[in-house]
Amino acid sequence: RASSFSKFAAVRQSPCVGLKASALPRRLDAATAIFFAPMRLPHAVLLATMHCAYAGHNDQHGWMDALSTSGPTILPTAQPTTPKPTPKPTPAPSVTPGNPTAMPVPAPTLESCEKVRERTGPPPNVLSARFTSTGENILVDLDAASDMAGKLAGENFPCAELLDFADVDTAACSWVGATQISAEVNNALNFVPGETVTLRAETTMLACDDDRCDCRVLNYASSVPVDPPNPLPDVQPVFQAPDAIALCEEGGLTVDASPSTGSGGRDWTRLVWSMNATGPPEWRAEAKVNGSWANATEVLESMRHRAATDLSSEFTAETTELQALVTLGGFDTLVLSLELENFLGSTKTESVEVALSTKAIPSVLIVGGAKRTASVGDALTVEASGLASGCDGRSLAQRAVDYAWYFYRLDGVDDPEEAWTQLAEGGEFVNVAADARYFQLDPFSLDPGATYVARAEVTDTKYDLSNTADVYITVADGSSPSPAPAPTPAPAPTPTTARAQTPAPSTGAFESDSAARAGRTFFLALLVAMVL
């Protein structure tokens, strides 16, 4: 017994010394049994283990630490925390906004590209081509909306990338829209109405407007003849020439038709001058009697031949030729006609008359031609160019002239001068030009549909000789747009009685008051807690 007690005492003093899982006895001796009498062996082992873990004598053995707890175990849960199981499974999926069908639906069958092409149609083909009204461009239309060959509307590119026609390398193109191409062809001199325009193959495809863009294919080549514009552009011969010229002037007479309009940006395909001369019948009869008529007609035929073979826009009559017409043939007026035709087929013929004077009159002409078209709402400006005669050998600096302007209203373009109505300056018209060479009217000075004549008169003060030049002004028909009314002045502000306004309360003052009240409340609560 003493031996067993000593073992027990040793265990009591150091129950964890040398204690290992493999060293725990399978049976307890008498002393140990007395100490652990109320326990069975597993409980005794557990108790010893817990005691060792608490004392910290066996930290090197992790398997003992796992058995230790930091505090007592909480009481078991009175009721289960998990919900009750579903009494039976859901028979079918619930119908919700994200799951509209109660049963799965098979995926749709993907439409084949062949079906897509049948539905959308073939790639674009060229439908038509035509010249614009000026003749400087053509418009090419496609029969379906295209992808514009991957370019942006208005972006310039060489026409040869997309189209084919005569002199295409000189033309520049741009897309107007998905179905129209514009080409600038004023340098394509061999490209005229009737020529073929071809949309090159594999240059564009249908525009993609759905999710099957992969089914699109490039176009095939297609062609059409280009049509002229409809209506054809107007051709208007314009002459820069004096109304009268002195026979003694060196250099003769030059008539310039280069300001003519309607060529379409190209050279005229037909430019034919023709000329004639007229004079009083008694003068011509006298020439026939004295035998000079034959010489005069010979000079006239020579001038006619030269005019017919002159393909330039300028015709010149020599001084000797003009003098022969007057002195030998009894003529006093030279008549020049010009026929113009553009490459689109438009044509027109106009004439100009120049009086031949035996006096040293000054020369004057209207810059830009003797015919104008004006608009009611636009200002009108006419320029005259005059020069005194050089027959006496004066220098250019000594040949200045004085200018005067007269304004007439006509009932018709063909009215004789006797039927013109002269308008009074300052009352019926106001020439606002600062330079005497100009005639200028403000907008809304002319009546729509009316015809006017502005006459420039120049005077050589040295010899007191004058000359005139006229310009016919046709005002576009239509109602006269009214000038914009003057803006209505804003009403004067209504006077109001000044009132003293209560200033808005300061947010900072509110915040300061709130903080003070909160501080007082906290101090009172702290004082009560200390007393209690």
C-alpha positions as CSV (number, residue, x, y, z in Angstrom):
1,R,0.0,0.0,0.0
2,A,2.8,2.4,0.9
3,S,4.3,1.7,-2.6
4,S,1.1,2.4,-4.4
5,F,0.6,5.6,-2.4
6,S,4.0,6.8,-3.3
7,K,3.1,6.4,-7.0
8,F,-0.1,8.2,-6.5
9,A,1.7,11.0,-4.7
10,A,4.1,11.2,-7.6
11,V,1.3,11.5,-10.0
12,R,-0.3,14.1,-7.8
13,Q,2.8,16.2,-7.7
14,S,3.6,16.0,-11.4
15,P,0.9,14.1,-13.2
16,C,2.2,15.2,-16.6
17,V,5.9,14.4,-16.3
18,G,6.8,11.8,-18.8
19,L,3.2,11.3,-19.8
20,K,2.8,10.1,-23.4
21,A,0.0,8.5,-25.2
22,S,2.0,5.3,-25.6
23,A,3.0,5.4,-21.8
24,L,-0.6,5.5,-20.4
25,P,-1.2,2.4,-18.4
26,R,-3.8,0.0,-19.5
27,R,-4.6,-0.6,-15.8
28,L,-4.2,1.5,-12.7
29,D,-2.4,0.3,-9.6
30,A,-4.1,0.4,-6.2
31,A,-3.1,4.0,-5.3
32,T,-4.2,5.4,-8.7
33,A,-7.4,3.4,-8.5
34,I,-8.2,5.0,-5.1
35,F,-7.7,8.5,-6.6
36,F,-9.7,7.8,-9.8
37,A,-12.1,5.4,-8.2
38,P,-15.3,7.1,-9.4
39,M,-14.0,7.1,-13.0
40,R,-13.5,4.5,-15.7
41,L,-10.2,4.4,-17.4
42,P,-11.1,6.6,-20.4
43,H,-12.4,9.3,-18.1
44,A,-9.3,9.2,-16.1
45,V,-7.1,9.5,-19.2
46,L,-9.2,12.5,-20.3
47,L,-9.0,14.1,-17.0
48,A,-5.2,13.7,-16.9
49,T,-4.9,15.0,-20.4
50,M,-7.0,18.1,-19.7
51,H,-5.0,18.7,-16.5
52,C,-1.7,18.5,-18.4
53,A,-2.9,20.9,-21.2
54,Y,-4.1,23.4,-18.6
55,A,-0.8,23.3,-16.7
56,G,1.2,23.8,-19.9
57,H,3.6,21.0,-19.3
58,N,3.0,19.1,-22.5
59,D,2.9,21.9,-25.2
60,Q,5.2,19.9,-27.4
61,H,2.5,17.4,-28.1
62,G,0.0,19.0,-30.5
63,W,-2.4,16.1,-30.2
64,M,-3.1,17.0,-26.6
65,D,-3.6,20.7,-27.4
66,A,-6.4,19.7,-29.8
67,L,-8.3,18.2,-26.9
68,S,-8.2,21.3,-24.7
69,T,-10.9,24.0,-24.7
70,S,-10.6,27.6,-23.6
71,G,-13.9,27.6,-21.8
72,P,-17.0,25.6,-20.9
73,T,-19.2,24.2,-23.7
74,I,-22.4,26.2,-24.3
75,L,-25.7,24.5,-23.7
76,P,-27.2,22.5,-26.6
77,T,-29.7,24.2,-28.9
78,A,-33.2,23.6,-27.8
79,Q,-34.7,23.5,-31.3
80,P,-33.2,22.7,-34.7
81,T,-32.1,25.8,-36.6
82,T,-32.5,24.4,-40.1
83,P,-35.8,24.7,-41.9
84,K,-37.9,21.6,-42.3
85,P,-37.3,19.6,-45.5
86,T,-39.6,20.3,-48.5
87,P,-42.5,17.9,-48.2
88,K,-42.3,17.0,-51.9
89,P,-40.3,18.1,-55.0
90,T,-41.5,21.0,-57.2
91,P,-43.4,19.3,-60.1
92,A,-42.2,21.9,-62.8
93,P,-40.0,25.0,-63.1
94,S,-41.6,28.2,-61.9
95,V,-42.6,30.7,-64.6
96,T,-40.7,34.0,-63.9
97,P,-39.8,37.0,-66.1
98,G,-36.4,35.4,-66.7
99,N,-37.8,32.0,-67.4
100,P,-40.9,32.5,-69.5
101,T,-41.5,28.9,-70.5
102,A,-42.3,26.1,-68.1
103,M,-40.4,23.6,-70.2
104,P,-37.0,24.1,-72.1
105,V,-37.4,25.3,-75.7
106,P,-34.9,24.0,-78.4
107,A,-32.5,26.7,-79.9
108,P,-33.7,28.2,-83.2
109,T,-32.1,26.8,-86.4
110,L,-29.5,29.2,-87.9
111,E,-30.6,30.6,-91.3
112,S,-28.2,29.6,-94.0
113,C,-26.3,32.3,-96.0
114,E,-28.1,31.2,-99.1
115,K,-31.4,32.0,-97.5
116,V,-30.1,35.3,-96.2
117,R,-29.0,36.3,-99.7
118,E,-32.4,35.4,-101.1
119,R,-34.0,37.6,-98.5
120,T,-31.6,40.6,-98.8
121,G,-31.0,40.5,-102.6
122,P,-27.9,40.6,-104.7
123,P,-25.0,43.1,-104.1
124,P,-25.4,46.6,-105.6
125,N,-25.3,47.2,-109.3
126,V,-25.0,50.5,-111.1
127,L,-28.5,51.8,-111.9
128,S,-27.9,55.1,-113.8
129,A,-25.4,57.8,-114.4
130,R,-26.0,61.4,-115.5
131,F,-24.2,64.7,-115.8
132,T,-25.1,67.5,-113.3
133,S,-26.6,70.8,-114.5
134,T,-23.1,72.4,-114.8
135,G,-21.6,69.5,-116.6
136,E,-18.6,69.4,-114.3
137,N,-19.7,66.4,-112.3
138,I,-21.6,63.1,-112.8
139,L,-23.9,61.3,-110.4
140,V,-23.8,57.5,-110.4
141,D,-26.8,55.8,-108.7
142,L,-26.8,52.2,-107.4
143,D,-29.8,50.0,-107.2
144,A,-29.3,49.0,-103.5
145,A,-27.7,50.5,-100.4
146,S,-24.0,49.7,-100.3
147,D,-21.3,49.7,-97.6
148,M,-19.7,52.6,-99.6
149,A,-16.6,50.4,-100.1
150,G,-15.7,51.1,-96.5
151,K,-15.4,54.9,-97.0
152,L,-17.1,57.8,-95.4
153,A,-19.6,60.1,-97.1
154,G,-17.8,63.1,-98.6
155,E,-14.4,61.5,-98.5
156,N,-12.5,62.1,-101.7
157,F,-10.7,59.2,-103.5
158,P,-9.5,58.4,-107.0
159,C,-12.4,57.3,-109.2
160,A,-10.3,54.4,-110.6
161,E,-10.6,52.6,-107.3
162,L,-14.4,52.2,-107.9
163,L,-15.4,53.2,-111.4
164,D,-14.2,52.9,-114.9
165,F,-14.9,55.4,-117.7
166,A,-12.9,57.4,-120.3
167,D,-10.1,59.4,-118.6
168,V,-11.1,58.0,-115.2
169,D,-7.6,58.6,-113.9
170,T,-8.2,62.4,-114.1
171,A,-11.4,62.2,-112.0
172,A,-12.0,62.4,-108.3
173,C,-14.9,60.7,-106.6
174,S,-16.8,60.8,-103.3
175,W,-19.8,59.0,-101.8
176,V,-22.9,61.2,-101.5
177,G,-24.7,58.4,-99.7
178,A,-25.0,54.6,-99.6
179,T,-26.6,54.6,-103.1
180,Q,-24.9,57.5,-104.9
181,I,-21.4,58.4,-106.1
182,S,-20.3,61.9,-107.3
183,A,-17.4,62.2,-109.8
184,E,-15.7,65.4,-110.8
185,V,-15.0,64.9,-114.5
186,N,-14.2,68.4,-115.9
187,N,-10.7,67.2,-116.7
188,A,-11.9,64.0,-118.3
189,L,-12.1,65.6,-121.7
190,N,-12.9,62.4,-123.6
191,F,-15.9,61.6,-121.3
192,V,-19.1,62.9,-122.9
193,P,-22.8,61.9,-122.8
194,G,-23.2,58.4,-124.1
195,E,-19.9,57.1,-122.8
196,T,-20.0,54.0,-120.5
197,V,-19.7,54.1,-116.8
198,T,-18.7,50.8,-115.1
199,L,-18.9,49.9,-111.4
200,R,-15.8,47.7,-111.0
201,A,-16.2,44.2,-109.7
202,E,-15.5,43.3,-106.1
203,T,-15.4,46.9,-104.9
204,T,-18.5,47.1,-102.7
205,M,-21.3,45.0,-101.1
206,L,-24.7,45.4,-99.5
207,A,-24.9,47.6,-96.4
208,C,-25.3,45.4,-93.3
209,D,-28.5,46.0,-91.4
210,D,-28.8,42.7,-89.4
211,D,-26.6,40.2,-87.6
212,R,-25.8,38.1,-90.7
213,C,-23.2,40.4,-92.2
214,D,-21.0,37.4,-92.8
215,C,-23.3,36.3,-95.6
216,R,-22.7,39.4,-97.7
217,V,-20.7,39.1,-101.0
218,L,-18.9,41.5,-103.2
219,N,-20.5,42.9,-106.3
220,Y,-20.1,41.9,-109.9
221,A,-19.2,44.5,-112.6
222,S,-22.1,46.5,-114.1
223,S,-22.3,49.3,-116.6
224,V,-24.6,52.0,-117.9
225,P,-24.3,54.9,-120.5
226,V,-24.0,58.3,-118.9
227,D,-26.9,60.7,-119.7
228,P,-26.7,64.5,-120.3
229,P,-28.4,66.7,-117.7
230,N,-32.1,67.4,-118.0
231,P,-32.7,70.1,-118.8
232,L,-29.5,71.0,-120.6
233,P,-27.5,73.9,-119.1
234,D,-27.9,77.3,-120.6
235,V,-25.2,78.7,-122.9
236,Q,-24.8,82.4,-122.8
237,P,-22.3,84.3,-125.1
238,V,-21.0,87.3,-123.3
239,F,-19.1,90.1,-125.2
240,Q,-16.7,92.6,-123.8
241,A,-16.7,95.3,-126.5
242,P,-17.3,99.0,-126.8
243,D,-20.6,100.3,-128.2
244,A,-18.6,102.6,-130.5
245,I,-15.0,103.0,-131.6
246,A,-12.9,105.7,-133.3
247,L,-11.5,104.6,-136.6
248,C,-8.2,106.4,-135.9
249,E,-7.4,104.3,-132.8
250,E,-4.3,102.1,-133.1
251,G,-4.9,98.4,-132.6
252,G,-8.3,98.4,-134.2
253,L,-11.2,96.6,-132.5
254,T,-11.0,93.6,-130.1
255,V,-14.1,91.7,-129.0
256,D,-13.6,89.3,-126.1
257,A,-16.1,86.5,-125.5
258,S,-14.2,84.7,-122.8
259,P,-16.7,85.7,-120.1
260,S,-19.3,83.5,-121.9
261,T,-21.0,80.9,-119.6
262,G,-22.3,77.4,-119.9
263,S,-19.2,75.5,-121.2
264,G,-19.4,72.9,-118.4
265,G,-15.9,73.6,-117.3
266,R,-14.4,72.5,-120.6
267,D,-13.4,74.1,-123.9
268,W,-16.3,74.8,-126.3
269,T,-16.9,72.0,-128.7
270,R,-18.1,74.6,-131.3
271,L,-17.1,78.3,-131.4
272,V,-17.9,80.0,-134.7
273,W,-17.6,83.7,-135.4
274,S,-19.4,85.4,-138.2
275,M,-19.5,89.0,-139.2
276,N,-21.3,91.6,-141.3
277,A,-21.4,95.3,-141.8
278,T,-24.3,97.7,-142.2
279,G,-24.7,101.4,-143.1
280,P,-27.1,103.9,-144.5
281,P,-28.4,102.9,-147.9
282,E,-27.4,106.2,-149.5
283,W,-23.8,105.8,-148.3
284,R,-23.6,102.4,-149.9
285,A,-25.2,103.6,-153.1
286,E,-22.6,106.3,-153.3
287,A,-19.8,103.8,-152.9
288,K,-21.2,101.7,-155.7
289,V,-21.3,104.8,-158.0
290,N,-17.7,105.9,-157.3
291,G,-16.3,102.4,-157.8
292,S,-15.1,101.9,-154.2
293,W,-17.7,99.3,-153.3
294,A,-15.8,96.4,-154.8
295,N,-12.8,97.1,-152.6
296,A,-14.9,97.4,-149.5
297,T,-16.7,94.1,-150.2
298,E,-13.3,92.4,-150.7
299,V,-12.2,93.6,-147.3
300,L,-15.4,92.4,-145.8
301,E,-15.1,88.9,-147.3
302,S,-11.5,88.6,-146.0
303,M,-12.8,89.5,-142.5
304,R,-15.6,86.9,-142.8
305,H,-13.2,84.2,-143.8
306,R,-10.9,85.0,-140.9
307,A,-13.8,85.0,-138.4
308,A,-15.0,81.6,-139.7
309,T,-11.6,80.0,-139.2
310,D,-10.8,81.7,-135.8
311,L,-11.5,79.2,-133.0
312,S,-10.5,81.5,-130.2
313,S,-12.8,83.4,-127.9
314,E,-11.4,86.7,-129.1
315,F,-11.8,88.4,-132.5
316,T,-9.8,91.4,-133.7
317,A,-10.5,93.7,-136.6
318,E,-7.5,95.7,-137.9
319,T,-7.7,99.5,-138.1
320,T,-7.1,99.4,-141.9
321,E,-10.0,97.0,-142.3
322,L,-12.4,99.2,-140.3
323,Q,-11.3,102.3,-142.2
324,A,-11.9,100.6,-145.6
325,L,-15.4,99.5,-144.6
326,V,-16.3,103.1,-143.8
327,T,-14.5,105.1,-146.4
328,L,-14.9,102.7,-149.3
329,G,-18.1,100.9,-148.6
330,G,-20.3,103.4,-146.8
331,F,-20.6,101.1,-143.7
332,D,-20.9,102.6,-140.2
333,T,-21.6,99.5,-138.0
334,L,-19.8,96.2,-137.6
335,V,-21.9,93.3,-136.5
336,L,-20.2,90.3,-134.9
337,S,-22.1,87.0,-134.1
338,L,-20.8,84.1,-132.1
339,E,-22.2,80.6,-132.0
340,L,-21.2,78.5,-128.9
341,E,-21.9,74.8,-128.2
342,N,-20.7,72.9,-125.1
343,F,-19.9,69.2,-124.9
344,L,-23.3,68.4,-123.5
345,G,-25.1,69.6,-126.7
346,S,-26.3,73.0,-125.5
347,T,-25.9,75.8,-128.1
348,K,-26.7,79.5,-128.5
349,T,-25.9,82.3,-130.9
350,E,-25.6,86.0,-129.9
351,S,-24.6,89.2,-131.7
352,V,-22.9,92.4,-130.8
353,E,-22.9,95.7,-132.7
354,V,-20.0,98.2,-132.7
355,A,-20.5,101.7,-134.2
356,L,-17.6,103.0,-136.4
357,S,-17.0,106.7,-135.8
358,T,-14.8,109.0,-137.8
359,K,-14.4,111.3,-134.8
360,A,-11.8,110.8,-132.0
361,I,-14.4,109.7,-129.5
362,P,-13.2,108.1,-126.2
363,S,-13.7,104.4,-125.8
364,V,-15.9,102.8,-123.1
365,L,-17.1,99.3,-122.4
366,I,-19.0,97.5,-119.6
367,V,-16.8,95.1,-117.7
368,G,-18.4,91.6,-117.7
369,G,-20.6,92.1,-120.7
370,A,-23.7,94.1,-121.6
371,K,-26.3,91.7,-120.1
372,R,-27.0,91.0,-116.5
373,T,-29.5,89.1,-114.4
374,A,-30.1,90.5,-110.9
375,S,-32.0,89.5,-107.8
376,V,-34.2,91.8,-105.8
377,G,-32.5,91.1,-102.5
378,D,-29.0,91.5,-103.9
379,A,-27.0,94.7,-104.4
380,L,-26.3,95.6,-108.0
381,T,-22.8,96.6,-109.1
382,V,-21.8,97.6,-112.7
383,E,-18.3,98.7,-113.7
384,A,-17.4,100.8,-116.8
385,S,-13.9,101.2,-118.3
386,G,-13.3,104.3,-120.3
387,L,-10.3,105.9,-122.0
388,A,-9.9,109.0,-124.1
389,S,-8.7,108.7,-127.7
390,G,-5.1,108.3,-128.4
391,C,-5.4,109.5,-132.0
392,D,-3.6,112.7,-131.1
393,G,-0.6,110.8,-129.6
394,R,-1.5,111.5,-125.9
395,S,0.0,109.3,-123.3
396,L,-2.2,107.1,-121.1
397,A,-1.8,109.4,-118.2
398,Q,-3.4,112.2,-120.3
399,R,-6.3,110.1,-121.5
400,A,-8.5,110.2,-118.4
401,V,-12.3,110.7,-118.8
402,D,-15.2,111.9,-116.7
403,Y,-18.0,109.4,-115.9
404,A,-21.7,109.9,-115.7
405,W,-24.5,107.3,-115.2
406,Y,-28.1,107.2,-116.4
407,F,-30.7,104.7,-115.4
408,Y,-33.8,103.6,-117.5
409,R,-36.7,101.3,-117.1
410,L,-38.0,99.3,-120.0
411,D,-41.3,97.6,-120.6
412,G,-39.5,94.9,-122.6
413,V,-35.9,94.0,-123.6
414,D,-36.7,94.7,-127.3
415,D,-38.1,98.2,-126.6
416,P,-36.6,100.9,-128.8
417,E,-34.7,103.6,-126.9
418,E,-37.5,106.1,-127.6
419,A,-39.7,104.0,-125.3
420,W,-37.3,103.9,-122.4
421,T,-38.3,105.7,-119.2
422,Q,-35.5,107.6,-117.6
423,L,-35.4,107.4,-113.8
424,A,-34.5,110.3,-111.7
425,E,-31.4,109.9,-109.5
426,G,-32.1,110.6,-105.8
427,G,-35.8,110.0,-106.2
428,E,-36.3,106.8,-108.2
429,F,-32.8,105.4,-107.7
430,V,-29.7,106.2,-105.7
431,N,-26.2,105.4,-107.0
432,V,-24.3,104.6,-103.8
433,A,-20.9,103.9,-105.4
434,A,-18.0,106.0,-104.2
435,D,-16.0,105.5,-107.4
436,A,-17.3,107.2,-110.5
437,R,-16.5,104.2,-112.6
438,Y,-19.1,102.2,-110.8
439,F,-22.9,102.1,-110.7
440,Q,-24.2,100.5,-107.5
441,L,-27.7,100.0,-106.0
442,D,-28.6,98.8,-102.6
443,P,-30.6,95.6,-102.2
444,F,-34.4,95.9,-102.8
445,S,-33.9,98.8,-105.2
446,L,-35.3,96.9,-108.2
447,D,-38.7,95.5,-109.0
448,P,-39.1,91.8,-109.7
449,G,-39.6,90.9,-113.3
450,A,-38.6,94.4,-114.6
451,T,-35.9,95.2,-117.1
452,Y,-33.5,98.1,-116.7
453,V,-30.7,99.7,-118.7
454,A,-27.7,101.4,-116.9
455,R,-25.8,103.7,-119.3
456,A,-22.3,104.8,-118.6
457,E,-21.2,108.0,-120.4
458,V,-17.6,109.0,-120.6
459,T,-16.4,112.4,-121.7
460,D,-13.0,113.5,-123.1
461,T,-12.9,117.0,-121.7
462,K,-10.0,118.1,-124.0
463,Y,-12.2,117.7,-127.1
464,D,-15.6,117.6,-125.4
465,L,-16.4,114.3,-127.0
466,S,-18.4,111.6,-125.4
467,N,-19.2,108.0,-125.8
468,T,-21.7,105.6,-124.1
469,A,-22.0,101.9,-123.2
470,D,-25.2,100.2,-122.0
471,V,-25.9,97.2,-119.9
472,Y,-29.3,95.5,-119.9
473,I,-30.4,94.3,-116.4
474,T,-33.2,91.7,-116.1
475,V,-34.5,91.3,-112.6
476,A,-35.5,87.7,-111.6
477,D,-39.3,87.3,-111.5
478,G,-41.0,86.5,-108.2
479,S,-42.4,88.2,-105.2
480,S,-40.1,90.7,-103.6
481,P,-38.9,89.4,-100.3
482,S,-39.7,92.0,-97.6
483,P,-36.8,93.3,-95.6
484,A,-36.6,91.9,-92.2
485,P,-38.7,94.0,-89.8
486,A,-36.9,96.0,-87.1
487,P,-36.8,94.1,-83.9
488,T,-39.4,95.1,-81.4
489,P,-37.8,96.9,-78.5
490,A,-37.9,95.1,-75.2
491,P,-40.5,96.6,-72.8
492,A,-39.1,98.7,-70.1
493,P,-38.9,97.0,-66.8
494,T,-41.8,97.8,-64.5
495,P,-40.6,99.7,-61.4
496,T,-41.1,97.9,-58.2
497,T,-41.0,99.1,-54.6
498,A,-37.8,98.1,-52.9
499,R,-38.4,95.8,-50.0
500,A,-36.1,94.9,-47.1
501,Q,-35.4,91.2,-47.4
502,T,-34.9,89.1,-44.3
503,P,-31.4,87.5,-44.6
504,A,-31.3,83.8,-44.8
505,P,-30.2,82.2,-41.5
506,S,-26.7,81.1,-41.4
507,T,-26.1,77.3,-41.6
508,G,-23.0,77.8,-39.4
509,A,-25.0,79.3,-36.6
510,F,-27.4,76.3,-36.7
511,E,-24.5,73.9,-36.5
512,S,-22.9,75.8,-33.5
513,D,-26.2,75.8,-31.6
514,S,-26.7,72.1,-32.2
515,A,-23.1,71.3,-31.0
516,A,-23.7,73.3,-27.8
517,R,-26.9,71.5,-27.0
518,A,-25.3,68.1,-27.6
519,G,-22.3,69.0,-25.3
520,R,-24.7,70.1,-22.5
521,T,-26.7,66.8,-22.8
522,F,-23.5,64.7,-22.6
523,F,-22.2,66.5,-19.5
524,L,-25.5,66.0,-17.7
525,A,-25.6,62.3,-18.5
526,L,-22.0,61.9,-17.2
527,L,-22.8,63.6,-13.9
528,V,-25.8,61.4,-13.3
529,A,-23.7,58.3,-13.9
530,M,-21.1,59.4,-11.4
531,V,-23.7,60.0,-8.6
532,L,-25.3,56.6,-9.1
